[in-house]
């Protein structure tokens, strides 16, 4: 937003003496400063936003608003209090916490002025539209994986972590569907979980004797298969990032019986066998389970013992059930032996047959020892510090939850590394996250952003951080813009007042003041000399119109971007462009020019103060104080009301000479 650097002091016309030696302004005396008032220009710092949030008066304002809303709705409301607290982190005002309402208490405490004429131009940040993905992340839920969740992965072994072969993503959908049954599309959850790069048993006695989740398979089943009837095989399937084996006799055109046999398994003391099962389109029992200790390469020559009764196979009335543990079978009768376990599918897919053609899916086939949970934890972890506490962001894409790997979720270990429990008003994210990201994400694409989801005062918030390769550093991305508004001390208190006092000292060489007058000069050339008089660039160089050959002053309004004032020596108007003032004496020219002056200032204000806006419930007035010259130094004031965005309307009779 454009800043007012021309001056913000109320009606303070700072006029500085100059040496006027050019031929047009011989005889100008040194200008004087006729009056002055106290003025302040200030930009809020990061600490100031915290001070505003901590201000007791402001907290009372927010609480009163929340209490009123609570009384109306009958439910506890903390919208305003939470938004005020968030100011510490966001460092930007918004539609809830407005600068007009919450800045005055801060200003009163910081500046103890009692002069009724004191004005303050406050520069601050205001939130722009935050990207929708950040808003969605900041509304995220949080979930910590439970022991029951881990048991769906490992069975009743006491293992409470995921591993490279059994990652969270393979189980997250089922976990979150159960935990958030009412979740709608685009819902977000930060999932806290344990992870170990070391597979169970790698550091000691291995309770996991045999384990297969089929995640490494690429299209073909690697276990032994044999059809005793028909020729259909088991298939590798994948759904919601989870691979499993599936068999169905549906439309096979024949009767089917297929043995799917595990590799040989060395049975240890306490070993139990388990697996997960899912059933779909049930129209009859098709799955049986057998164990053999003499199988070699032909199922018809081996001795098989049926163990199906140890398991519960779902029989859904329609559609599919969900993957669930089928149960366990104690292999105590086979200790010290090698056994093979067979999943046998028997169905009928002949044309016209009534089946059965039920679809069967199996996953997470496991043989593990009967260790206690405490003992299992002790022998399956490489070391306590081998387990990492991680947090991944998951989003509901419609029916399935998927890992949002473009967002970094902070976990308990991250906060411990920073030496805090979580972020709060005394521990701002931008003070800690750049260093944490340097450590966690040391190599990143220059200029690329990373979204971080973290906890602030027990709530989840999301922010973007950008990496600067040259400085090898991370910095927060700000979704705010800088604005300035004026506050006035009146009747014992500070109040927002968007009216502005713009002072144009007749100070030759003042670039900003020259810009104001030059805007008028340029407008005269483009709109009067060129458009109305039809002058060319060659005519411009000769000064044939209202604008002089110097290009920095004109005699349509009298603006001078060189002397930085309004030239009201009306004989000069005739000298510059007599055709514009036919048969007019000085008095008549003055009458014409003074009627034009409001238009001149309106042109400059509209161009240079396009950010001016009306304010509800109050009149917004821009007062311009400027210098003039008619052979002596003159001081003037003129006023305009802001009637639209960047639109000004002259206030009648406000163009006055200041005596």
C-alpha positions in Angstrom: 0.0 0.0 0.0 1.3 3.5 -0.8 2.6 5.3 2.2 2.1 9.0 2.9 5.6 10.3 3.0 4.6 13.9 2.1 3.9 14.5 5.7 1.2 13.6 8.2 1.1 16.5 10.6 -2.2 18.1 11.1 -2.4 21.4 9.2 1.3 21.7 9.6 2.6 23.6 6.6 6.4 23.1 6.7 7.7 25.8 4.4 11.5 26.2 4.1 13.4 29.1 2.7 14.8 28.8 -0.7 17.0 30.9 -3.0 14.8 31.8 -6.0 17.1 33.1 -8.7 15.5 31.9 -11.8 13.9 34.5 -14.1 10.3 33.6 -13.3 10.6 34.0 -9.5 12.9 37.0 -8.8 12.2 38.6 -5.5 10.8 35.6 -3.6 11.6 36.0 0.1 12.5 33.1 2.4 9.4 31.2 3.4 8.5 30.8 7.0 6.7 28.1 9.0 3.4 29.7 10.0 2.2 27.0 12.4 2.9 23.5 13.5 1.3 20.6 15.4 2.6 17.4 16.9 2.7 14.4 14.5 3.8 10.8 14.7 4.6 8.2 12.0 5.0 4.7 13.3 5.2 1.1 11.9 4.2 -1.8 14.1 7.0 -4.3 15.0 6.6 -8.0 15.7 6.7 -7.2 19.5 3.9 -4.6 19.0 1.5 -7.2 17.7 2.1 -9.3 20.9 1.6 -6.2 23.0 -1.7 -5.5 21.3 -2.8 -9.2 21.9 -1.7 -9.0 25.6 -3.3 -5.6 26.3 -5.9 -6.1 29.0 -8.3 -3.5 27.5 -8.2 -5.3 24.2 -8.8 -8.7 25.9 -11.8 -7.2 27.6 -13.2 -6.0 24.2 -12.8 -9.5 22.7 -14.3 -11.2 25.8 -17.3 -8.8 25.8 -18.0 -9.7 22.1 -17.6 -13.4 22.8 -19.9 -13.2 25.9 -22.5 -11.4 23.8 -22.4 -14.1 21.1 -22.5 -16.9 23.8 -25.6 -15.3 25.3 -27.2 -15.2 21.9 -26.3 -18.8 20.8 -26.4 -20.5 24.2 -23.0 -22.0 23.4 -19.5 -20.9 24.5 -17.9 -18.6 21.9 -14.2 -17.7 21.9 -13.9 -16.5 18.3 -12.7 -13.0 19.2 -10.4 -14.1 22.1 -8.8 -16.7 19.9 -8.4 -14.3 17.0 -6.8 -11.7 19.3 -4.4 -14.3 20.7 -3.5 -15.4 17.1 -2.4 -11.8 16.4 0.9 -12.7 18.1 1.6 -15.2 15.4 -0.1 -13.8 12.4 1.2 -10.3 13.0 -1.6 -8.9 10.8 -5.1 -7.5 11.5 -8.2 -9.0 9.9 -11.9 -8.6 9.7 -12.3 -9.9 13.3 -9.4 -8.1 15.0 -9.5 -4.7 13.3 -6.9 -2.0 13.6 -9.6 0.6 14.2 -10.9 -1.2 17.3 -7.8 -2.8 18.8 -5.0 -0.3 18.1 -6.2 2.7 20.2 -5.5 0.9 23.6 -1.9 0.1 22.4 -1.4 3.7 21.1 -2.6 5.2 24.4 -0.1 3.1 26.4 2.8 3.8 24.0 2.4 7.5 23.5 1.3 9.7 26.4 0.4 12.8 24.4 -2.3 15.1 25.7 -2.3 17.6 22.9 -5.7 17.7 21.2 -3.9 18.3 17.9 -1.8 15.1 18.0 -2.1 12.8 15.0 -0.6 9.4 14.4 -0.1 7.7 11.0 0.1 4.0 11.9 1.5 1.5 9.4 0.5 -2.2 10.0 -0.1 -5.5 8.3 -3.5 -6.7 7.3 -4.3 -10.2 6.2 -5.0 -10.8 2.6 -7.0 -13.8 1.5 -5.2 -16.8 2.9 -4.9 -19.7 0.4 -7.7 -22.2 0.8 -5.4 -25.1 1.5 -4.0 -23.3 4.5 -7.5 -22.6 5.8 -8.3 -26.3 5.4 -5.2 -27.4 7.2 -5.8 -25.0 10.1 -9.2 -26.7 10.6 -7.5 -30.1 10.9 -8.3 -32.7 13.5 -5.6 -34.6 15.3 -5.4 -38.4 15.9 -2.8 -40.6 17.7 -2.6 -44.2 16.6 -3.8 -46.5 19.4 -2.6 -49.9 20.6 -5.7 -51.4 19.0 -4.7 -49.9 15.7 -1.2 -51.4 15.9 -2.8 -54.8 16.7 -4.5 -54.7 13.4 -1.0 -54.6 11.9 0.9 -57.0 14.1 -1.7 -58.9 16.0 -1.6 -59.3 19.8 2.2 -59.0 19.9 2.6 -55.7 21.8 4.4 -54.0 18.8 3.4 -50.3 18.8 5.0 -48.9 15.7 5.1 -49.0 11.9 8.1 -50.1 9.9 9.4 -49.8 6.3 7.6 -53.1 5.4 4.5 -52.1 7.2 4.1 -48.3 6.8 1.3 -46.2 8.1 0.0 -45.5 4.6 -1.1 -49.1 4.2 -3.4 -49.0 7.2 -4.3 -45.3 7.5 -7.5 -45.4 5.5 -9.0 -48.1 7.6 -7.9 -46.4 10.8 -9.2 -43.0 9.9 -12.5 -44.3 8.4 -13.2 -45.9 11.8 -12.0 -42.9 13.8 -13.8 -40.3 11.7 -16.9 -41.9 10.3 -18.7 -38.5 9.7 -15.7 -36.9 7.9 -16.5 -35.2 4.6 -14.4 -34.6 1.5 -11.3 -32.5 2.0 -11.2 -33.1 5.8 -7.7 -33.1 7.2 -6.2 -35.1 10.1 -2.7 -34.9 11.6 -1.9 -38.5 12.5 0.7 -39.1 15.3 2.4 -42.5 15.2 5.5 -44.4 16.0 7.9 -45.6 13.4 10.9 -47.8 13.5 13.4 -48.3 10.7 14.3 -51.6 12.3 12.0 -54.5 11.6 10.7 -56.5 14.6 13.3 -58.9 15.9 16.3 -57.4 14.3 17.9 -56.6 17.7 17.2 -59.8 19.5 14.9 -62.8 19.8 12.4 -62.6 17.0 8.7 -63.1 17.9 7.8 -62.7 14.3 8.5 -66.1 12.7 6.8 -65.5 9.4 5.1 -62.4 8.1 3.7 -61.5 4.7 1.6 -58.4 3.8 2.1 -58.7 0.0 3.2 -55.1 -0.4 6.3 -56.1 -2.3 4.5 -58.1 -4.9 4.3 -56.7 -8.4 1.5 -58.4 -10.3 2.2 -62.1 -9.6 1.7 -64.3 -6.6 5.0 -65.8 -5.4 3.6 -68.5 -3.1 3.0 -72.0 -4.3 -0.3 -72.5 -6.0 -2.0 -75.7 -7.2 -5.4 -76.2 -8.8 -7.0 -79.5 -8.1 -10.1 -78.4 -10.1 -10.2 -75.7 -12.7 -7.4 -73.3 -13.5 -8.1 -69.9 -12.0 -5.3 -68.4 -9.8 -5.1 -66.0 -6.9 -4.5 -62.4 -7.9 -2.6 -59.5 -6.4 -4.9 -56.6 -5.8 -4.5 -53.1 -4.4 -7.0 -50.7 -2.8 -6.4 -47.6 -0.8 -2.6 -48.1 -0.9 -2.9 -51.6 0.5 -2.0 -54.8 -1.4 -3.6 -58.2 -0.7 -4.5 -61.5 -2.5 -7.9 -62.2 -4.0 -9.8 -65.1 -5.4 -13.3 -65.5 -6.9 -14.9 -68.2 -9.1 -17.3 -65.6 -10.5 -17.6 -66.1 -14.3 -14.7 -68.5 -14.4 -16.7 -70.9 -16.5 -15.7 -73.9 -14.4 -15.7 -75.4 -11.0 -12.6 -74.3 -9.0 -10.5 -75.6 -6.2 -7.2 -73.9 -5.6 -4.5 -74.4 -2.9 -2.5 -71.3 -2.0 0.4 -72.5 0.2 2.8 -70.5 2.4 6.5 -71.2 2.3 7.7 -73.6 4.9 7.6 -72.1 8.5 9.8 -73.2 11.4 7.5 -73.5 14.4 8.9 -72.3 17.7 7.5 -72.5 21.2 4.5 -70.4 21.6 3.9 -69.8 17.8 0.5 -68.8 16.7 -0.9 -68.4 13.2 -3.2 -65.5 12.2 -4.3 -63.6 9.1 -6.7 -60.8 8.0 -9.7 -61.6 5.8 -12.3 -59.7 3.8 -15.2 -61.2 1.9 -17.4 -59.8 -0.9 -20.5 -60.8 -2.8 -21.1 -63.7 -0.5 -23.2 -66.5 -1.9 -21.7 -69.5 0.0 -18.8 -70.6 2.0 -15.7 -71.0 -0.2 -12.6 -70.7 2.1 -11.0 -73.4 4.2 -7.6 -73.4 5.9 -5.3 -76.4 6.4 -1.9 -77.0 7.9 0.6 -79.7 6.9 4.0 -80.8 8.2 4.9 -83.0 5.2 4.0 -80.9 2.2 6.7 -80.8 -0.5 5.5 -79.9 -4.0 2.1 -81.6 -4.5 -0.9 -80.8 -2.3 -2.6 -84.2 -3.2 0.3 -86.1 -1.7 0.5 -84.2 1.6 -1.4 -84.8 4.8 -3.5 -81.8 5.6 -5.2 -81.0 8.9 -8.2 -78.5 8.6 -8.0 -75.6 11.1 -10.9 -73.5 9.6 -12.9 -73.7 12.8 -10.3 -71.6 14.5 -11.2 -68.6 12.3 -14.2 -66.4 11.7 -14.8 -65.8 8.0 -17.3 -62.9 7.4 -20.6 -63.6 5.5 -21.8 -60.1 4.5 -25.4 -59.9 3.4 -24.4 -57.7 0.5 -21.4 -56.0 -0.9 -18.1 -56.3 0.9 -17.1 -56.4 4.6 -13.9 -54.8 5.8 -10.5 -56.4 6.4 -10.5 -57.8 9.9 -8.4 -60.3 11.9 -9.8 -63.8 11.2 -8.5 -65.2 14.5 -5.5 -67.3 15.6 -4.5 -70.9 15.6 -2.0 -72.3 18.2 0.7 -74.2 16.4 1.9 -75.9 19.7 1.4 -79.3 18.1 4.1 -78.5 15.5 6.9 -77.1 17.7 10.3 -78.0 16.2 8.7 -78.9 12.8 8.4 -77.1 9.5 4.8 -76.6 8.5 3.0 -75.2 5.4 -0.4 -73.5 5.7 -2.8 -73.7 2.8 -5.7 -71.3 2.0 -8.1 -73.5 -0.1 -10.8 -71.9 -2.3 -13.6 -74.2 -3.5 -16.3 -72.7 -5.7 -18.3 -73.1 -8.9 -18.2 -70.6 -11.7 -19.8 -72.7 -14.4 -22.4 -71.0 -16.6 -25.9 -71.3 -15.1 -24.5 -72.4 -11.7 -25.7 -70.8 -8.5 -22.1 -70.9 -7.2 -20.7 -70.4 -4.8 -18.6 -67.7 -6.3 -17.9 -65.6 -3.2 -14.9 -63.3 -3.4 -12.2 -63.8 -0.7 -9.3 -61.5 0.1 -6.5 -62.3 2.5 -3.7 -60.1 4.0 -1.2 -59.8 6.8 -0.4 -63.5 7.2 1.5 -63.9 10.4 3.1 -66.5 12.6 4.5 -65.2 15.9 5.5 -66.4 19.3 3.3 -66.1 22.3 5.5 -63.5 24.1 3.9 -61.1 26.6 3.5 -57.6 25.3 6.1 -56.2 27.6 8.6 -58.9 26.6 7.7 -58.4 22.9 8.4 -54.7 23.1 11.8 -55.4 24.7 13.0 -57.8 22.1 11.5 -56.2 19.0 13.0 -52.7 19.4 16.6 -52.1 18.4 16.7 -49.5 21.3 14.3 -47.0 22.8 15.7 -44.2 20.6 15.2 -46.4 17.5 11.5 -45.5 17.6 10.7 -42.2 16.1 7.5 -40.2 16.9 6.2 -38.9 13.6 3.2 -37.0 12.4 1.8 -37.3 8.9 -1.0 -35.2 7.3 -3.9 -37.1 5.8 -6.7 -35.7 3.7 -10.0 -37.3 2.7 -10.2 -37.3 -1.1 -13.7 -38.5 -1.4 -14.0 -42.0 0.0 -10.4 -42.7 0.8 -7.8 -41.0 3.0 -4.4 -40.3 1.4 -1.1 -39.0 2.7 -0.6 -35.3 1.9 3.2 -35.4 1.6 3.4 -31.8 0.5 2.7 -30.7 4.1 5.2 -31.3 7.0 3.4 -32.1 10.2 5.3 -31.4 13.4 5.6 -34.3 15.9 6.4 -34.5 19.6 10.1 -35.1 18.9 10.2 -31.9 16.8 8.9 -29.8 19.7 11.3 -31.5 22.1 14.1 -30.7 19.7 13.1 -27.0 19.9 12.9 -27.1 23.7 9.1 -26.4 23.9 5.9 -28.3 24.3 4.1 -26.4 21.6 3.9 -22.9 20.2 2.2 -20.1 22.0 2.3 -16.3 22.4 5.6 -16.6 24.1 7.1 -19.0 21.6 6.3 -17.8 18.1 6.6 -20.3 15.3 8.6 -17.9 13.1 11.3 -17.8 15.8 11.8 -21.5 15.9 10.7 -23.1 12.6 13.4 -21.7 10.4 16.1 -23.4 12.5 14.0 -26.6 12.7 13.5 -26.7 8.9 17.3 -26.1 8.4 17.8 -29.4 10.3 14.9 -31.5 9.0 14.9 -30.2 5.4 18.6 -29.2 4.7 18.3 -29.4 0.9 15.4 -27.8 -0.9 14.6 -26.1 -4.1 15.5 -22.4 -4.1 12.4 -20.3 -3.8 10.1 -23.3 -3.2 7.6 -23.2 -0.4 6.9 -25.9 2.2 3.7 -26.0 4.2 4.1 -26.7 7.9 1.2 -27.9 10.2 1.9 -27.3 13.9 0.2 -26.7 17.3 -0.4 -23.3 18.7 -2.1 -23.0 22.0 -3.5 -26.5 21.6 -4.9 -25.8 18.2 -3.6 -26.7 14.8 -2.4 -23.9 12.5 -0.6 -24.0 9.1 1.9 -21.7 7.5 4.0 -21.7 4.4 7.8 -21.3 4.6 10.1 -20.5 1.6 13.7 -21.7 1.2 16.4 -19.2 0.1 19.3 -21.2 -1.3 21.7 -18.2 -1.4 21.2 -17.5 2.3 20.7 -21.2 3.1 17.7 -20.3 5.2 14.0 -20.6 5.6 11.6 -17.7 6.1 7.8 -17.5 6.7 5.6 -16.6 3.7 3.5 -13.6 4.6 0.0 -13.4 3.3 -0.6 -9.9 4.4 -0.1 -6.4 2.9 1.0 -3.2 4.5 -1.5 -0.4 5.1 -1.5 2.9 6.9 -4.3 4.6 8.8 -4.5 7.7 10.9 -5.5 8.0 14.5 -6.3 11.3 16.3 -6.1 12.1 20.0 -9.4 13.8 20.8 -11.2 14.4 24.1 -8.8 12.3 26.1 -8.6 9.3 23.8 -7.2 8.0 20.6 -9.6 7.3 17.8 -9.3 6.1 14.3 -9.7 8.9 11.8 -9.0 8.2 8.2 -9.0 11.9 7.2 -5.6 13.0 6.0 -3.6 16.2 6.2 -1.2 16.5 3.2 1.4 19.2 3.5 3.2 20.5 0.5 6.1 22.6 1.6 7.3 25.1 -1.0 10.7 23.6 -0.9 12.6 23.4 -4.1 14.2 20.0 -4.5 11.7 18.1 -2.4 11.1 15.1 -4.6 7.8 13.9 -3.1 6.3 17.4 -3.3 7.5 17.8 -6.8 5.8 14.5 -7.7 2.5 16.0 -6.5 2.7 19.1 -8.7 4.3 17.3 -11.6 1.3 15.0 -11.7 -0.8 18.1 -12.4 1.7 19.5 -15.0 1.7 16.2 -16.9 -2.1 16.0 -16.8 -2.3 19.5 -18.4 0.0 18.5 -21.2 -1.8 15.2 -22.0 -5.4 16.5 -21.6 -5.3 20.2 -22.5 -2.3 20.9 -24.7 -2.3 17.7 -26.7 -6.0 16.7 -26.7 -7.7 20.1 -26.8 -5.1 22.3 -28.5 -3.7 19.5 -30.7 0.0 20.3 -29.9 2.8 18.0 -30.8 6.0 16.9 -29.0 7.9 19.5 -31.1 5.5 22.2 -29.8 6.1 20.9 -26.3 9.8 21.6 -26.6 9.0 25.2 -27.6 6.5 25.6 -24.8 3.7 26.7 -27.1 0.8 25.6 -24.9 0.0 26.0 -21.2 3.0 24.0 -20.2 6.3 25.8 -20.4 9.3 24.5 -22.4 10.9 23.4 -19.2 8.2 20.7 -18.7 7.9 21.2 -15.0 5.4 24.0 -14.7 2.2 25.1 -16.4 -0.2 28.0 -16.5 -3.6 26.4 -16.8 -3.8 25.8 -13.1 -0.4 27.4 -12.1 1.3 24.2 -10.8 5.1 24.2 -10.6 7.0 21.0 -10.1 10.2 23.1 -9.9 9.3 25.6 -7.3 6.9 23.2 -5.6 4.1 25.7 -5.3 1.2 27.3 -7.2 2.2 30.3 -9.2 -0.5 32.9 -8.9 1.3 35.7 -10.8 -1.5 36.1 -13.4 0.6 38.2 -15.8 2.7 35.0 -16.3 -0.4 33.2 -17.5 -0.8 35.7 -20.3 2.9 35.6 -21.1 2.9 31.8 -21.4 -0.3 31.3 -23.4 -2.1 34.5 -24.3 -4.7 32.7 -26.5 -6.0 31.0 -23.4 -6.8 34.3 -21.7 -8.0 36.7 -24.4 -8.8 40.2 -23.3 -8.4 39.3 -19.7 -6.8 41.4 -17.0 -5.2 39.9 -13.9 -8.4 40.0 -11.9 -10.3 38.1 -14.6 -7.5 35.5 -15.0 -7.5 35.0 -11.2 -11.2 34.3 -11.2 -10.8 31.7 -14.0 -7.8 30.0 -12.4 -9.1 29.9 -8.9 -12.2 28.1 -10.2 -9.9 25.6 -11.8 -7.7 25.0 -8.7 -10.0 22.4 -7.1 -9.8 20.3 -10.2 -6.0 20.4 -10.2 -5.8 19.0 -6.7 -8.4 16.5 -7.4 -6.3 15.2 -10.3 -3.2 14.8 -8.1 -5.1 13.2 -5.2 -6.8 10.6 -7.4 -3.5 9.6 -9.0 -1.4 9.6 -5.9 -3.9 8.5 -3.2 -5.8 5.8 -5.1 -6.0 3.8 -1.9 -8.2 6.4 -0.2 -11.5 4.8 0.9 -14.7 6.1 2.5 -15.4 5.0 6.1 -18.7 3.9 7.3 -20.3 6.3 9.8 -17.8 9.2 9.3 -16.8 11.8 6.7 -13.3 11.2 5.3 -11.7 14.5 4.5 -8.3 15.1 2.8 -6.9 18.5 3.6 -4.1 19.8 1.4 -1.9 22.6 2.7 0.2 24.3 0.1 2.2 27.4 -0.9 1.5 29.9 -3.5 3.3 33.0 -4.9 2.0 36.2 -6.4 5.1 38.2 -5.7 4.8 37.4 -2.0 4.6 34.1 -0.1 1.1 32.8 0.2 -0.3 29.9 2.2 -3.5 28.0 1.2 -5.6 25.1 2.3 -8.2 23.1 0.3 -10.3 20.1 1.3 -11.9 17.1 -0.5 -14.2 14.4 0.7 -13.5 10.8 -0.2 -16.6 9.6 -1.9 -15.3 6.3 -3.4 -12.2 4.3 -3.7 -9.6 6.8 -4.9 -12.4 9.3 -5.7 -12.5 12.8 -4.3 -15.1 15.5 -4.3 -14.2 19.1 -3.6 -15.8 20.6 -0.4 -17.3 23.9 -1.5 -15.6 27.1 -0.2 -12.8 25.1 1.4 -10.1 26.6 -0.9 -9.0 29.4 1.3 -5.9 31.5 1.9 -4.4 31.1 5.4 -3.6 34.5 6.8 
